Amino acid sequence: MFHHLFIQKMEIEHIIPLRTAITMLSLLLLVKLPAISSSGVVIQSKVCSDHFAYSKSYGHELYYINGNSVEKALFCTALETYYANGCILEGYLGINYCVSDLSLVDSASSFEVNSAPEKIPASPLRVPPSPRFSISPKLSRLGSVHLSLSQIAKATRNFSQSQQVGEGGFGTVYKARLDDGQLVSIKRAKKEHFENLETEFSSEVELLAKIDHRNLVKLLGYVDEGNERLIITEYVPNGTLREHLDGQHGKILEFNQRLEIAIDVAHALTYLHLYAEKQIIHRDVKSSNILLTESMRAKVADFGFARLGPMDSEQTHISTKVKGTVGYLDPEYMKTYQLTPKSDVYSFGILLIEIITGRRPVELKRSVEERVTLRWAFKKLNEGRTVELVDPALEKVVDAEVVVKIFDLAIQCAAPVRADRPDMKSVGEQLWTIRADYLRSVKKG
């Protein structure tokens, strides 16, 4: 009876697949359930299943999430995310201390939350390589570019600001031209975070050495010397997907180009999850980590937060610190600290909505109703206002049926419960079908 009433309420002019309807019901409940408030300085949100605590002693402010001491910026960012998702922690005495910081939150910034010690699984499980993709390269392939620190300094004009092409949690990315004319990207670790970033550096080098796919950036070399940590990768010349969605490169991405980019990213994640020598979970899939070539092919970059997946066939997840980017983070991963490939699927669902709408996952400058793009898109789809979901910068009208299919898929990927999400291989196949439908609609005119 309740399912019947829910589907009646949606007032959408198309028939929604049962799986999508169930997922949308979960999202509706997540949006509509009232937040649970508590008095005092410790609050538990039953909707979000997390504890937020604040205390002040002898002039020192202390912030906790799930019993773990965290920095104020992370505490306030997490608090804003939970508030934006309907988990309003009313009565919280420390909220006023976050007000000034919340206006500065950037949803594209990566962060981490400390949890219990990581459980490292034992015996390795090798996944047979896909006949469509080449076998992962061995570590001996590292070092196709051999550079000394002095050569790197010369190639980057002594790490000149004019050579900077990006900035991330790991450090600054520079464009460099080698003596033979080859262009490369050089990522330099931030010295002020040097000790904390040691793990990210080692992880990125180790994992990049294991992958070889046209939709993933290639590792060319690295430097681990003295107080310098540098990663050398192929140079991808056309900026990030986010820059293109913002119109920073002049031309607006056409709808077909957006579909192609989504398919490229789906292929990259499918390779990492199924066909790499060992399963890899990226953990930071977002538009600013998608680089575009001159021919507008997408390459997934930045493996600083990546982890090897479960290595035991009986293991369904790995327990690890929460790392990722606000707005793209799998809510189940945030609650349980259990990481699976389905966490990447969630991020991809958010990314897919971003690609079609042009909106960031969290837009703090918008009204409360439109601040969280997933909720805003779900509401529009629920009301049957599919035309309003497409990026207004697009000049050509897109067939409404195609738009609905894309958002049905995106909402399945971003289901609150990971068991309801498809795997990336299935997502890629569905995107191919949607692209074929789109091209047919264009031919019909």
N, C-alpha and C positions, 0 to 999 in steps of 0.2 A: 504493500500500500504506500509506504513512504517513498520507495523508488518511483512509483507511478506519479506521485505528487511532484517529486523533484523534476522528473523529465517533463511533466506538464508545465512546470514553472519556467523552464528554460526558454521557451518561446523562440526556438531556433527553427528556421525553415528547412533544415536538412535533418536526416536521421543520423543520430550520433551513435557510433559503435558502442556496444555495451561496456567494453573495457574502458573506453574514454568517459562514458557517463559515470561509471563507478569512481574513476579518478577525479572527475570534476566534483562529484559528491564529497569526496574526501577533502578537496580544496575548499569547497563551500563551507564545510563544517569547520575547517581550520580558520577560515576568515570570520565566520559568524560567532563561534564560541566565545563567550565573555572571558576576559582575562581574570585570573584569580589573584586577589589582593591579600595582603597580610600586613599586620602592624609590626612596628619595630624596624630594626635595620637589616633583618634577613628575610628574603622573600623567595618563595618557591612558586614558579608558574607551572600549574598542572598541565596547561596546554603545551608548554615548551619543555617541561620536565627539567628545568635548570634552576640552580640556586644562584642568586645574586646577593652579595653581602658587602656592606660598607662600614668602616669604623674609623674613628679619629682618636688618636691617643698622643698626648704630649705634642700636639701640633702636627703630627704625621698622619696623612690620609692613607688608608689601606683599602684595596679593592680585591674582591674575590669572585670567581665564577666556579661553581661546583667545588668549592673548598680550595681552589688553587689561587694563589696570589698572582695577580696580573697587573700590568701597567694601566694607568688611568685611561689612556687613549683607547686601548683595546676594550676595557670595561665599558666605556661610553659608546664605542662603536657597536658592541654586542647588544647593549641595552637599546640603542636606537633601532637596530635590526629587529629585535624582538617586539619592540613597540610598533614598528611599521608593519609587522606581520599580524597585528591584532593581539599580541600578548602583552597588553598594557599592564605594567606593574604598579597599580595605583597604591598610594600610601607609602611609596618608597621614599625614605628620608634623604637619600643621597642623590636623587635625580637632579636637584638644583645645581649640584657640583658639576654636572655634565653639560648643562645648557650651553655654556660658551663653547665647549668642544664640539658639540654635535653639528654645528653649522660648518665645521671644517672637515667633516668626514668625507673621504673620497671613496666611493664604492669600488674603485679600481685598485685600491691598495691591498696587497696581500698581508696576512698576519698569521700568527700561530697561537695556540692555547696549550699550555702544559697539561699533561694528563699523567696517568699512571705510567710506570716504566714500560717501554715497548716490549712486546713479546715477539721474539724472533723465531719464526718457524724453522724446522730442521731440514728434512730431506728435500732436495730439489725435484721439481716436476717439470720436465721439458715438454713444451707444446710443439707438435709437428708443424713445420713451416708450411704456409699456404703456397700452393703452386703458383699463385698470382703474384707473390712477393718474393724477393730474394731473401736468402738466409741472413740472419743478423751477422754483422761483421765481427771479427775477433778483435781482442784488445791490441793485437799486433798492427792493426790498421791505423792506430793512433799515431799522430806525428807526421801526417802527410804535409803539414806545415811546421817547420822547425824555426823558431825565432828566439833570439835572446831578448832580454829586457831592453837593451839599447836599440835593437832593431824595432821592437814594438813602439818604443818612445818616438823613434824617428817616423814610423809609419802613421802614428796618431798625432804627429806634430806636438810631441810631449804632452799627450792627453789633452789637447786643446779643446776648449768648449765648442769651437766651430765644427769639430769632428763628432760631437755627441749626436747619437741618433735615438737614444732611449735611456730610461731610468727605471730601475726595479728594486725589489727588496734586497737582491743580491748585490747590486752595484750599478755602475754606469756602463752603457754600451757605446762603443766608438766605432766609427767607420774608419778603415785603414787601407791604404794602397801599398802593396808590397813592391819590392824592387822589380819583380817580373811583371808588374802591372795588375796583378790579381787583387780584387777587392775582397776584404774579409771583414767580419764583425769581431770586435774584441770586447769581452765583458770583463770589467775590472771590479774586484770586490771592494766594498767600502771599508776603509781601515778602521773607522770607529765601531764597526760591527764585525770586525775580523774574526774574533773567537767564536761568536755565535753563528757565523756563516760558514764555518769550517765544514759542517755536515752537509749544507746545501751545495757547497763547491764539490766535495767528493761525490755526492749523489749525482749531480749533473754530469760530471765527467764520466762516471761509471756507466750511467744509463745511456747517455748519448753515444758512447762507444759501442753499445749493443744494438743500435737501431740503424736501419737503412731503408728509407722509404721516401718517395718523392714529395710527400706532404708533411715531412718532418725535417727540421733544420739539421744539417750535417755537421758533426764535430770534425774539425781539421787539426786541432792541437790544443795544448794547454801549457801553462807555466805555473809551477808551484815552487817558488824560490824566494827565500828571505821573507820579507813582509809583503810580498805580492802574490795574488791569486788571480790568474787570468785564463779565460776560456776563449778559444778561437774557433769561430764557426763560419759557415758560408754566409756571405752577405746577401740579404734579400732586399732589393732596392726600392720597393714601392710602399714602404711604411706599413703601419698596422691596420687591421680591419677597423678598429675604433676610429682612427684618423679618417678613413674613407667614409664611414657612416656620419662623421661630423662635417664632411665636405672640405676637409683641409687640403685635399689634393685636387681641388677644382671640380672635377666631374663627379656627379652623384652615381653611386653604384646602381646599375639597372637590376630589375627583378631577377632576370635569368642569371646574371653574375652572382647575385646573392645566393641563389639556389646552388650554383656551382661551388661556391665557397663552402656552403653548408655540407655539401657532399664530400668535398675534399677533407674537411675536418672530421667527418664521420669515418672516412677511409683511414685517416691517420689514427684515430682512437681504436678502430677495429683492429688495425695492425698491432697496436700496443697491447690490447687486451687478449688477442687470440694468436697472433702470428709471429710476434717477436720471440727471440730465443727463450726468454722468460717473461711472464706476464708483467706489464708495467702499468701502473695507475698514475696518470699525469698529476692530478690533484689541484691543478690551477688553470683549468680551461676557461679562458675569457677572451674578449675581443682584442685586448691590448697584447695578448700573447699569440695572436694569429697574424703572421706576416704575409704580405702579398707580393708576388713577383710582377714583372712588367706585363706579363700576359694574364694577370689577375688570378693566378693559381695560388691557393692557400698553403702555407706551411706552419705547422704548430711549433712554437718555440718555448723556451724557458722551462727547463726540467729541474729547476732547483728544489721544488717541492715533491717531485715524482718519487714513487716508491715501487719496489717489486711487489707484485701481488702475492696471494697465498701460494706457498710452495708445496704444501701437502694436499693431496687430492681430496682429503676428508675435511679440509679447512675451508670455511666459507668467507673468512675475512681476516684482516690483520688489525691488531690493536695498536694505535699510534696517536701521536699528538694531532690535534686539529690544526691543519694548515690550509690556507686557501684565501679566497677573496670574498668579502662581504657581498651578498647578493647572489653569488654563484654557489655557495656552500650547501652541500647536501644536509638538510635538517636532521636526518637520522644519524649521519656521521657526527654532527655536532653534539647530539644527545648521548651517543653510545661510545664515541671514539673508535668505532669499528669501520674500517675503510674497505670498500669493495669497488670493483669496476663500475658498479651502479652509481657510485658517487660522481664519476666522470659523466655518466649518462644524465644525471640531474643537471650538472653544469652545462652540458650541451643543450638541454631543453631550454634553459634560461638564455643561452647564447642564440639559439634559433629564434626565440621571440625577439631578442635584441636585433638580429639581422633583418628581420622583416619590419619591425616597428621603427627601428633607428634609435630607440630609447635605451638608456642604460638600465641595468637591473634595479638600481635604487637611485631615484632622482629627488634629492632633498629639497630642491627649489620649487617643486610642484606642490599642489595641495595634498593634504593627507590622503584623500581618496585615490590620487594618481601617483603617489610616491613610490610604491612598490609595483614595478611594471608587471610582474606575474599576476598579482591580484587585479590590477587594472585591465589586463588583457583577458583574464578569465571572466570578469564582469561584462566586458564588451561582447565576448563570445556568448555568454549566457543570455544577453539581451538581443542577440542576433544582429548586432551592429558591426558586422565583419569589415565593412569598408573602412571604418575608422581605425582598424588595427594596422593598416598598411602605412608605412612611412610617407607622410605627406610630401616629402621631397621628390618622390617618384612621379614622373610626368604621365606615364601610361597607366591606364586602368587595368587592374589585375582581376581575372575571373574570380568571383566570390567563392565558388566551390573549391578552387585551388587554395585560396587563403584559409578556408575552414579546415581543409585536410592538413595543412601545415600546422595550424594551431592545435588541432586534435593530437597530432604527433608530439608537438612541443609539450603539451600538458601531460601526456602520458609519460614523457621523459622526466618531467618535473613533479611526478607524483610524490606526495609526502612520504609514502612507504616504499622502500626500494624494491620490494617484491612485485609491485605493480608496474615497475618500469621495464621497458623492453631492453634487450642488449644492443650494443652499438652496431653489430652486424645487421640486425633486423631494422634498425633505424636507417642505416645506409640504403638498404633495399627499398624501404618505403619512400625515401627521398628520391630515388631513381624513378619510381612509379609516379610520384607527384610531379617531377620534372617533365616526364613524358606527357602527363595530363596538361601541364601548363603549355607545352609546345603545341599540342593539338588545339588548345583554346586560342592560341595566337594565330594559327593558320585559319581557323574558322572566322577570325576577325571579330 
